[in-house]
Amino acid sequence: MSIYKIEIPTPYAVGDVNAFIVKGDALSIFDVGPKTMEAYDALKWGIRAAGFDMQDIEQVVLTHHHPDHAGWVDAFPYAEILGHAYNDKWLRHDEDFLRYHEQFYSERLLEHGVPQEYIAKSVHVRRELELVGERPLTQILEDGDEVPGHPGLKAIETLGHAQSHFIFWDEKTHHVIGGDLLLEKITPNPLIEPPLDRTVGRTKSLLQYNASLEILRQLPVKMMHTGHGAELEDIPLLIVKRLERQHQQSMKVFELLGDDQLTVVQVTKRLYPAIFQHQLGLTLSKTLGHLDYLEANEYITSTKTEAGIYLFQRK
C-alpha cells in the first residue's frame, strides 16, 4: 500500500490534521481537512507534491464525520465519497437529523443537571457544520467492507470518539489508517453523540472507545497512520499506557465524589473548576465518560430522580 501524507492546518486546538493519498487500483484520499481556504490550499499543494492533481482523485474515504476530517469533500466533485452511514446525515446537512441532535443534547443536558435557561446556549450543533462539506456519500461502508480499488484494505468500525469512526486495516502490509482512534501525543475525546439508531438511547462513548482500542490491540499492526501527529508503531504498549492513565483519571472522579450524591454538572465543577463554564459540552462529556466507566466497573451507582435528573454516588 503506497501512502503519502498531507498535513492540513485547522482552526482547532488539536492543530494540523493528516490526510493520506493511497495509490492502488484506484487513487484515493483518506480525509480532507476542514472547509477553510487555508486547508484547501494545503490539500491542493499536498496532492501536487505527491505527483497528482485534485481531479485525479477517484475516491474520498472518510475516517469519521468531524469537521477537521470531512470538510473538503466539495473539492472533489467527480470523486466517489465513501464512509460510515453517519457521515451522510452530516454531509447532507439533513434538517431532521440536526433537530434530532439538538433535541438529544437538550435532553441529555437537562437530565444531567444543567439548568433549563443554560441549555439553548450550550447546544451548538449547527455551528459545527460551518466547516463540513455538502457532498453526500456515494457509497456507505459497513464494518468489514473492503475499500473499492484497494484489495485487502478493510474498514473496521471503531466507535467512541465519533459515532461514524472507521479505521482502515491493510491485511498485506499490516499498516492501518487510524483516524483519531489512537494519537501520538493526545487522547481523543470520546464525545457524546446521538446514535444513528434513535431507539437505543445514549451511547456510552468512553466504553465504546475502550472497546475500539481493544479491537486495534488485537490487530498485528506494523505502522499506524494517525489523523493528527506522527505515525505509531508500538501500538499495544501505547494502548496499555493510555488505558492506565484513563483509569487513574476515573479514580480521581471517584475520589471527588466523596460521600455525596451528585449530578454530572456538580462533578464537572469539581473536576474542571477553571474551565467548565467556558467548555461545558466538552467537560461534561469527559466527566460523564468517567462516571460511565466507574459504574460499568461497579465503583458507583446512578439513580434517576422523579424530576428526571441522574445522581451518582459511591457504592
GIBEL-V814150 format. One record per pair of residues at least 12 apart in sequence whose C-alpha atoms are under 10 Angstrom apart, sorted by the first residue. I is the first residue (numbers start at 1). J is the second residue. D is the distance in Angstrom with one decimal. If there is no record, write none. Layout:
BEGIN
i: [I/I]
j: [J/J]
d: [D/D]
END
This chain:
BEGIN
i: [1/1/1/1/1/1/1/1/1/1/1/1/1/2/2/2/2/2/2/3/3/3/3/3/3/3/3/3/3/3/3/3/4/4/4/4/4/4/4/4/4/4/4/5/5/5/5/5/5/5/5/5/5/5/5/6/6/6/6/6/6/6/6/6/6/6/6/6/6/6/6/7/7/7/7/7/7/7/7/7/7/7/8/8/8/8/8/8/8/8/8/8/8/8/8/9/9/9/9/9/9/9/9/9/9/9/10/10/10/10/10/10/10/10/10/10/11/11/11/11/11/11/12/12/12/14/14/14/14/14/15/15/15/16/16/16/16/16/16/17/17/17/17/17/17/17/17/17/17/17/17/17/18/18/18/18/18/18/18/18/18/18/18/18/18/18/19/19/19/19/19/19/19/19/19/19/19/19/19/19/19/20/20/20/20/20/20/20/20/21/21/21/21/21/21/21/21/22/22/22/23/23/23/24/24/24/24/25/25/25/25/26/26/26/26/26/26/26/26/27/27/27/27/27/27/27/27/27/28/28/28/28/28/28/28/28/28/28/28/28/28/29/29/29/29/29/29/29/29/29/30/30/30/30/30/30/30/30/30/30/30/30/30/30/31/31/31/31/31/31/31/31/31/31/31/31/31/31/31/32/32/32/32/32/32/32/32/32/32/32/32/32/32/32/33/33/33/33/33/33/33/33/33/33/33/33/34/34/34/34/34/34/34/34/34/34/34/34/35/35/35/35/35/35/35/35/35/35/35/35/35/35/36/36/36/36/36/36/37/39/39/39/40/40/40/43/43/44/54/54/54/54/55/55/55/55/55/56/56/56/57/57/57/57/57/58/58/58/58/58/58/58/59/59/59/59/59/59/59/59/59/59/59/60/60/60/60/60/60/60/60/60/60/60/61/61/61/61/61/61/61/61/61/61/61/61/61/62/62/62/62/62/62/62/62/62/62/62/62/62/63/63/63/63/63/63/63/63/63/63/63/63/63/63/63/63/63/63/63/63/64/64/64/64/64/64/64/64/64/64/64/64/64/64/64/64/65/65/65/65/65/65/65/65/65/65/65/65/65/65/65/66/66/66/66/66/66/66/66/66/66/66/67/67/67/67/67/67/67/68/68/68/69/69/69/69/69/69/70/70/70/70/70/70/70/70/71/71/71/71/71/71/71/71/72/72/72/72/72/73/73/73/73/73/73/73/74/74/74/74/74/74/75/75/76/77/79/80/80/80/80/80/81/81/81/81/81/81/82/82/82/82/82/82/82/82/83/83/83/83/83/83/83/83/83/83/83/83/84/84/84/84/84/84/84/84/84/84/84/84/85/85/85/85/85/85/85/85/86/86/86/86/86/86/86/86/86/87/87/87/87/87/87/88/88/88/88/88/88/88/88/89/89/89/89/90/90/90/90/90/90/90/90/91/91/91/91/91/91/91/92/92/92/92/92/92/93/93/93/93/93/93/93/95/97/97/98/98/98/99/99/100/100/101/101/101/101/101/101/101/102/102/102/102/102/102/103/103/104/104/104/104/104/104/104/105/105/105/105/105/105/105/105/105/105/105/106/106/106/106/106/107/107/108/108/108/108/108/109/109/109/109/109/109/109/109/110/110/110/110/111/111/111/111/111/111/111/111/111/111/112/112/112/112/112/112/112/112/112/112/112/112/113/113/113/113/113/113/113/113/113/114/114/114/114/114/114/114/115/122/122/122/122/122/123/123/124/141/141/141/141/141/142/142/142/142/142/143/143/143/143/143/143/144/144/144/144/144/145/145/146/146/146/147/147/147/150/151/151/151/152/152/152/152/152/152/153/153/153/153/153/153/153/153/153/153/153/154/154/154/154/154/154/154/155/155/155/155/155/155/156/156/156/156/156/156/157/157/158/158/158/158/158/158/158/158/158/158/158/158/158/159/159/159/159/159/159/159/159/159/159/159/159/160/160/160/160/160/160/160/160/160/160/160/160/160/160/160/160/160/160/160/161/161/161/161/161/161/161/161/161/161/161/161/161/161/161/161/161/162/162/162/162/162/162/162/162/162/162/162/162/162/163/163/163/163/163/163/163/163/163/163/164/164/164/165/165/165/165/165/166/166/166/166/166/167/167/167/167/167/167/167/167/168/168/169/169/169/169/169/170/171/171/171/173/173/173/173/174/174/174/174/174/174/175/175/175/175/175/175/175/175/176/176/176/176/176/176/176/176/176/176/176/177/177/177/177/177/177/178/178/178/178/178/178/178/178/178/179/179/179/179/179/180/180/180/180/181/181/181/181/181/181/181/182/182/182/182/182/182/182/182/182/182/182/182/182/182/183/183/183/183/183/183/183/183/183/183/184/184/184/184/184/184/184/184/184/185/185/185/186/186/186/187/187/187/188/189/189/189/189/189/189/189/189/190/190/190/190/190/190/190/190/190/190/190/190/191/191/191/191/191/191/191/191/191/191/191/191/191/192/192/192/192/192/192/192/192/192/192/193/193/204/204/204/204/204/204/205/205/205/205/205/205/205/206/206/206/206/206/206/206/206/206/207/207/207/207/207/208/209/210/210/210/210/210/213/213/213/213/213/213/214/214/214/216/216/216/217/217/217/217/217/217/218/218/219/219/220/220/221/221/221/221/222/222/223/246/246/247/247/247/248/249/249/249/250/250/250/250/250/250/250/250/251/251/251/251/251/252/252/253/253/253/253/253/253/253/253/253/254/254/254/254/254/254/254/254/255/256/256/256/257/257/257/257/257/257/258/258/259/259/259/260/260/260/260/261/261/261/261/261/261/261/261/262/262/262/262/262/263/263/263/263/263/263/263/263/263/264/264/264/264/264/264/264/264/264/264/265/265/265/265/265/265/266/266/266/267/267/267/267/267/268/268/268/268/268/268/268/269/269/269/270/271/271/271/271/272/272/272/291/291/292/294/295/295/295/295/298/298/299/299/299/300/300/300/300/301/301/301/302/302]
j: [22/23/24/150/151/152/153/170/171/172/173/174/175/20/21/22/23/24/173/19/20/21/22/23/24/28/29/30/50/175/177/225/18/19/20/21/22/23/29/46/47/49/50/18/19/20/21/22/29/30/46/47/50/225/226/18/19/20/21/29/31/32/33/42/43/44/45/46/47/49/50/19/20/32/33/39/42/43/46/227/228/229/32/33/34/38/39/40/41/42/43/46/68/69/228/33/34/36/37/38/39/40/41/42/43/68/33/34/35/36/38/39/67/68/69/131/34/36/38/39/68/131/34/67/68/68/186/188/228/229/68/228/229/33/39/68/227/228/229/31/32/33/34/39/68/69/179/180/226/227/228/229/30/31/32/33/43/68/69/179/225/226/227/228/229/230/31/32/33/43/46/47/61/62/69/177/179/225/226/227/228/32/46/47/61/177/225/226/227/46/47/50/52/57/59/60/61/57/59/150/57/149/150/148/149/150/151/148/149/150/151/56/57/58/59/147/148/149/150/52/56/57/58/59/60/79/149/150/56/57/58/59/60/61/79/80/81/147/148/149/150/47/57/58/59/60/61/62/79/81/59/60/61/62/63/69/70/82/83/168/177/178/179/227/60/61/62/63/64/65/68/69/70/71/72/73/83/179/227/60/61/62/63/67/68/69/70/71/72/73/74/75/76/133/66/67/68/69/70/71/72/73/131/132/133/227/66/67/68/69/70/71/72/73/130/131/132/133/67/68/69/70/71/72/73/74/75/129/130/131/132/133/68/71/72/130/131/132/72/68/71/72/71/72/75/72/75/75/75/76/77/79/75/76/77/78/79/76/78/79/76/77/78/79/80/76/77/78/79/80/81/149/73/76/78/79/80/81/82/138/147/148/149/72/73/75/76/79/80/81/82/83/137/138/73/79/80/81/82/83/84/137/139/141/147/166/168/81/82/83/84/87/137/141/164/165/166/167/168/179/82/83/84/87/155/156/157/158/162/164/165/166/167/168/177/178/179/180/181/227/83/84/85/86/87/158/159/161/162/163/164/165/166/167/179/180/83/84/85/86/87/88/89/90/91/132/133/162/163/164/165/87/90/128/129/131/132/161/162/163/164/165/90/128/129/130/131/132/133/131/132/227/131/132/133/179/180/227/87/90/91/131/132/133/134/135/91/129/130/131/132/133/134/135/131/132/133/134/135/91/132/133/134/135/136/137/91/132/133/134/135/136/133/135/135/135/138/135/136/137/138/139/135/136/137/138/139/140/136/137/138/139/140/141/147/148/136/137/138/139/140/141/142/147/155/164/165/166/137/139/140/141/142/143/155/157/163/164/165/166/137/139/140/141/142/163/164/196/137/140/162/163/164/165/195/196/197/136/137/140/163/164/165/134/135/136/137/138/139/140/164/134/136/137/196/128/129/132/133/134/135/136/137/129/132/133/134/135/136/137/132/133/134/135/136/137/126/129/132/133/134/135/136/126/194/196/125/126/129/125/126/194/198/123/124/125/126/193/194/195/120/123/124/125/126/194/123/194/123/193/194/195/198/201/202/119/120/122/123/124/125/192/193/194/202/281/118/119/120/122/123/119/308/192/194/202/309/310/122/123/264/265/280/281/284/309/307/308/309/310/263/264/265/304/305/307/308/309/310/311/262/263/264/265/266/284/288/304/308/309/310/311/262/263/264/265/266/308/309/310/311/263/264/265/266/280/284/309/265/277/278/279/280/281/280/281/281/154/155/156/157/166/154/155/156/157/166/155/156/157/158/166/167/156/157/166/168/169/157/168/168/169/170/168/169/170/170/170/171/172/168/169/170/171/172/173/167/168/169/170/171/172/173/174/175/176/177/166/167/168/169/170/171/176/167/168/169/170/176/177/168/169/178/212/215/216/212/215/178/179/180/181/208/209/210/211/212/213/214/215/216/181/190/203/205/206/207/208/209/210/211/212/213/180/181/188/189/190/191/192/193/203/204/205/206/207/208/209/210/211/212/213/179/180/181/182/187/188/189/190/191/192/193/205/206/208/209/210/212/180/181/188/189/190/191/192/193/194/195/205/208/209/190/191/192/193/194/195/196/203/205/208/193/195/196/178/179/180/181/212/178/179/180/181/212/179/180/181/212/216/224/225/226/224/225/216/219/220/221/224/221/219/220/221/220/221/222/223/219/220/221/222/223/224/219/220/221/222/223/224/225/233/216/219/220/221/222/223/224/225/226/231/232/223/224/225/226/227/231/216/223/224/225/226/227/228/231/232/224/225/226/227/228/225/226/227/228/209/210/212/213/216/226/227/209/212/213/216/224/225/226/227/228/232/235/238/239/242/224/225/226/227/228/229/230/231/232/238/224/226/227/228/229/230/231/232/238/228/229/230/228/229/242/242/245/246/209/205/206/209/282/283/285/286/289/204/205/206/207/208/209/210/282/285/286/288/289/203/204/205/206/209/281/282/283/284/285/286/288/289/204/205/206/281/282/284/285/286/288/289/205/285/285/288/289/291/292/293/285/286/288/289/290/292/293/246/285/286/288/289/290/291/292/293/289/290/292/293/296/289/289/239/242/243/246/293/235/236/239/240/242/243/236/239/240/235/236/239/235/236/237/238/239/240/235/236/235/236/235/236/233/234/235/236/234/235/235/290/293/290/293/294/290/271/287/290/286/287/289/290/291/292/293/294/290/291/293/294/299/271/290/267/268/270/271/287/288/290/291/294/267/290/291/294/299/300/313/314/314/268/270/271/270/271/300/312/313/314/313/314/313/314/315/311/312/313/314/301/302/303/310/311/312/313/314/302/310/311/312/313/288/302/303/304/309/310/311/312/313/283/284/285/287/288/291/309/310/311/312/280/283/284/287/288/311/284/287/311/284/287/288/291/312/280/283/284/285/286/287/288/283/284/287/287/283/284/286/287/284/286/287/312/313/312/314/312/313/314/315/314/315/313/314/315/312/313/314/315/313/314/315/314/315]
d: [6.9/7.0/6.9/8.3/9.7/9.7/8.8/7.6/9.9/8.1/6.8/9.5/8.1/9.7/8.0/5.5/5.5/7.3/9.9/9.9/6.2/5.6/4.7/6.9/9.6/9.8/9.4/10.0/9.6/9.7/9.4/9.0/10.0/8.3/5.5/5.1/6.6/8.7/9.2/9.0/8.8/9.4/6.7/6.5/5.8/4.6/6.5/9.0/9.6/9.6/8.1/9.2/8.7/8.5/9.8/5.6/5.1/6.1/7.8/9.7/9.9/9.2/9.7/7.7/6.9/9.6/8.9/5.4/7.5/9.0/8.8/6.5/8.9/9.9/8.8/9.0/7.3/8.0/7.8/9.4/8.5/8.9/8.2/6.1/8.4/8.0/5.5/8.3/8.7/5.6/6.5/8.6/9.0/9.7/9.6/7.6/8.2/8.9/9.8/6.7/5.6/9.3/9.6/7.4/9.4/8.9/7.2/6.4/9.0/8.0/8.1/6.8/9.3/6.5/9.7/9.9/8.3/8.6/9.5/9.4/8.6/9.9/9.6/9.9/8.1/9.6/8.6/9.6/7.6/9.4/9.6/7.7/8.8/8.6/9.3/8.7/8.8/6.4/7.7/8.7/8.6/6.4/8.7/9.4/6.7/7.3/9.4/9.7/8.9/5.7/5.0/7.7/8.7/7.5/8.1/7.6/9.9/9.3/8.3/8.5/8.6/7.1/5.0/5.6/7.5/9.2/5.0/5.8/7.1/8.2/9.2/9.8/10.0/9.7/8.0/9.6/9.2/9.4/9.0/7.2/9.1/8.5/9.7/9.4/9.6/8.2/8.3/9.5/9.1/9.3/7.6/8.0/9.7/8.6/9.8/9.4/10.0/9.8/9.8/8.7/9.7/8.9/8.3/9.5/6.1/5.5/8.2/8.4/4.6/6.1/8.3/9.8/8.3/6.4/7.4/9.7/7.5/4.6/6.9/9.5/7.3/5.5/5.4/6.5/9.0/9.8/7.8/9.1/9.1/5.8/5.8/4.5/5.8/7.0/8.9/9.1/9.7/9.6/9.5/8.5/9.0/9.1/6.9/8.2/6.3/5.0/6.1/8.5/10.0/9.9/8.4/5.9/4.7/5.7/7.0/8.7/9.5/9.4/9.8/9.5/8.1/10.0/8.8/9.5/6.9/6.1/5.0/6.5/8.2/9.4/8.4/5.0/6.1/8.4/8.4/8.5/10.0/8.3/8.4/7.8/8.7/7.9/10.0/9.3/7.7/5.5/5.8/6.2/5.3/6.6/9.6/8.9/9.8/9.7/9.4/7.2/4.7/4.6/6.1/5.4/6.1/8.9/9.0/9.1/9.9/9.9/8.6/5.2/4.2/6.1/6.4/4.0/6.2/9.4/9.2/5.4/6.5/8.3/7.5/7.8/9.2/8.0/4.3/5.3/8.6/8.7/9.3/9.6/7.7/4.4/6.0/6.6/9.7/8.0/8.3/9.5/6.8/9.5/9.8/9.3/9.0/8.3/9.3/7.2/8.0/8.8/9.4/9.2/7.8/7.0/10.0/9.7/8.9/6.9/8.5/7.6/8.1/9.2/9.4/8.7/7.3/9.9/8.5/6.4/8.9/8.3/9.9/7.4/4.6/6.2/8.9/9.6/9.9/8.4/8.7/5.0/4.6/5.9/7.3/9.7/9.8/8.8/9.1/9.5/7.0/10.0/7.8/6.6/6.1/4.8/6.1/8.5/9.3/9.9/9.3/10.0/8.3/6.1/4.7/5.8/9.4/9.4/9.7/9.5/8.5/9.9/9.7/7.8/6.3/5.1/7.7/8.1/9.6/9.9/9.1/8.5/7.9/9.4/10.0/8.6/9.2/6.8/8.0/9.3/9.1/9.9/9.5/9.7/9.5/7.5/5.6/5.0/6.3/8.1/8.3/7.5/5.4/8.1/9.6/8.7/7.2/7.2/9.9/8.4/6.7/9.9/9.4/9.1/6.6/7.9/5.0/4.6/6.5/9.1/7.4/8.5/8.6/8.4/9.7/7.4/5.0/8.4/9.3/7.0/8.1/8.2/9.9/7.5/8.4/6.3/7.7/8.6/8.9/8.3/9.0/9.1/7.7/9.7/7.7/9.9/8.9/9.5/9.6/6.9/7.1/8.2/5.5/5.0/8.2/7.6/8.0/9.5/9.6/8.5/9.9/8.5/9.6/8.2/8.4/9.3/8.2/8.3/5.8/6.5/9.4/9.9/8.9/8.9/8.8/5.5/4.1/4.6/8.3/9.7/8.4/7.2/5.5/8.6/9.0/8.7/8.3/5.5/7.2/6.0/8.5/9.4/9.8/9.1/5.6/6.3/5.7/9.3/8.7/9.2/8.9/7.8/8.9/9.7/9.6/7.5/5.7/7.3/7.8/7.1/4.8/5.1/6.4/8.5/8.9/5.6/6.3/5.0/5.8/6.5/8.6/9.4/9.9/6.9/8.9/7.0/5.5/5.3/8.3/9.7/8.9/7.9/8.7/7.9/8.7/8.8/5.7/5.3/6.7/8.6/9.3/8.4/8.7/5.3/7.1/7.3/8.1/8.7/5.5/7.1/8.0/9.6/7.1/8.3/9.9/9.1/9.4/6.9/5.2/8.9/8.6/6.4/9.9/8.0/7.5/8.9/8.9/6.3/9.2/9.3/8.6/5.4/5.5/8.9/9.4/8.2/9.6/10.0/7.9/9.1/9.2/9.8/7.6/7.7/8.5/8.1/9.6/8.2/10.0/8.6/6.8/5.9/4.8/5.8/5.0/7.5/9.7/8.4/5.7/6.8/5.5/8.7/8.8/7.4/8.8/8.8/7.0/9.6/9.0/9.8/9.7/9.2/7.0/7.3/9.8/9.0/9.6/8.1/8.7/9.0/9.7/7.0/9.5/7.9/6.3/9.3/8.9/6.5/8.1/6.6/8.9/9.5/9.2/9.6/9.8/8.5/6.4/9.6/9.5/9.1/8.6/8.6/9.5/8.9/6.7/9.4/9.0/8.7/8.2/7.9/9.9/9.3/9.8/6.1/7.3/8.5/7.1/9.0/9.8/9.4/9.9/8.3/9.4/9.9/8.7/9.1/9.2/8.8/9.9/8.8/8.7/9.4/9.8/8.2/7.1/9.4/8.7/9.0/10.0/8.5/9.3/8.4/5.7/4.2/6.0/9.3/9.5/5.8/5.3/6.4/9.1/8.8/8.9/9.7/8.7/5.7/5.7/7.9/9.1/5.7/6.5/5.6/7.7/9.4/6.2/7.5/8.8/9.0/8.7/6.4/9.3/9.6/9.9/9.4/9.6/9.9/9.9/9.2/7.3/7.0/9.9/8.1/9.2/9.7/7.2/9.4/9.4/9.1/9.7/7.1/8.0/7.6/9.2/5.8/5.0/5.1/8.9/8.0/9.7/5.5/7.7/9.9/9.4/9.6/9.8/9.6/8.9/9.4/9.5/8.4/9.9/9.9/8.8/8.5/8.8/9.1/9.8/8.0/5.6/5.3/6.6/9.3/9.9/6.2/5.4/4.3/6.4/8.2/9.5/9.6/9.3/8.7/9.6/9.5/8.2/5.4/5.2/6.4/7.7/9.3/5.9/4.7/6.6/9.2/9.8/9.6/6.1/7.2/9.8/9.4/8.7/9.2/7.9/9.2/9.5/9.8/9.8/7.4/7.9/7.2/9.4/7.9/4.7/7.8/9.6/7.6/8.4/8.5/8.8/9.9/7.6/9.4/9.5/5.8/6.0/9.2/8.4/6.3/9.5/9.9/8.3/9.2/8.4/5.1/7.0/8.3/9.0/8.7/7.9/4.5/6.0/7.3/4.7/3.9/7.7/8.4/7.3/9.5/9.9/7.2/7.0/9.9/9.7/6.3/5.8/4.1/5.5/8.3/9.0/6.9/7.9/8.4/6.4/10.0/9.5/8.8/9.2/9.7/9.0/7.0/6.5/8.2/7.1/9.8/9.8/8.1/9.6/8.9/9.6/8.8/8.8/6.6/7.8/6.6/7.8/9.0/8.5/9.4/9.9/9.3/9.0/9.3/7.7/8.2/8.1/9.7/7.5/7.3/9.2/8.6/9.8/6.2/8.7/7.6/9.8/8.8/9.7/9.8/9.6/9.7/9.7/9.5/8.5/9.8/8.4/9.1/9.1/9.6/9.3/9.4/10.0/8.7/7.6/8.9/8.2/6.5/5.1/5.3/7.0/8.8/9.9/8.9/5.9/5.6/4.9/5.8/7.5/9.5/9.4/9.4/9.9/6.9/8.1/6.5/4.8/6.1/8.4/9.9/9.8/8.8/6.0/4.8/6.3/8.0/9.6/9.2/9.8/6.1/5.8/5.0/6.6/9.6/9.6/9.8/9.3/7.7/5.4/4.3/7.8/9.8/6.5/5.2/7.2/7.9/9.9/7.8/7.3/8.7/7.9/8.3/10.0/9.8/7.8/9.0/8.6/9.5/7.0/8.5/9.2/8.6/8.6/8.6/8.0/9.2/9.2/9.1/6.1/7.3/6.4/6.8/7.9/8.4/7.8/9.4/10.0/7.8/9.5/7.5/5.8/6.1/7.3/6.7/8.9/8.8/7.4/8.8/9.1/9.2/9.4/7.5/9.9/9.2/9.2/9.0/8.4/9.2/8.1/9.7/8.1/7.1/9.4/8.8/5.2/5.3/8.7/8.3/6.4/9.4/9.4/7.4/7.2/10.0/7.4/9.9/9.2/6.3/8.0/9.6/9.0/7.4/9.8/9.4/5.8/7.6/9.8/8.5/7.5/6.0/8.8/8.8/8.8/9.0/5.8/8.8/8.8/8.5/8.0/9.4/9.9/8.6/6.9/9.9/6.7/8.7/8.6/9.5/9.1/6.6/10.0/8.7/9.7/9.7/9.1/8.4/8.6/5.1/7.4/9.5/7.5/7.1/7.6/9.2/7.4/6.5/8.4/10.0/9.9/9.4/9.8/7.8/9.8/9.6/9.6/9.2/6.9/9.5/9.7/9.0/9.1/8.3/9.9/8.1/8.3/8.9/6.7/5.4/9.1/9.6/7.3/9.2/9.8/8.4/9.2/9.3/9.0/9.3/7.3/8.3/7.1/9.1/8.0/8.5/8.3/8.3/9.5/8.4/8.5/8.9/10.0/9.8/9.7/7.6/9.8/8.5/8.6/4.9/7.3/9.4/7.2/6.7/8.4/9.6/9.7/7.8/9.1/8.4/9.3/7.5/9.0/8.6/7.0/7.8/10.0/7.0/7.5/8.7/9.6/8.7/8.1/7.4/7.7/7.8/8.7/7.3/9.2/9.7/6.8/7.4/8.7/9.8/9.4/8.1/6.6/7.2/8.1/7.5/7.1/6.9/9.6/9.5/8.2/6.2/8.0/9.7/8.9/9.4/9.6/5.9/5.4/4.8/8.0/9.4/8.2/5.1/5.3/6.6/9.7/9.4/10.0/10.0/7.5/6.0/4.8/6.2/9.2/9.9/6.9/9.3/6.8/6.4/8.2/9.4/7.7/7.4/7.6/8.9/9.1/6.8/8.5/9.1/10.0/9.8/10.0/9.6/8.9/7.2/9.0/9.3/9.0/8.7/6.6/6.2/9.3/8.5/5.9/8.5/9.1/9.3/9.6/10.0/8.6/9.9/9.7/7.7/9.4/10.0/9.0/7.9/9.6/10.0/9.2/8.9/9.5/9.0/9.2/8.9/7.5/8.8/6.2/6.0/6.8/5.5/4.2/4.8/5.7/6.3/6.0/8.9/9.4]
END
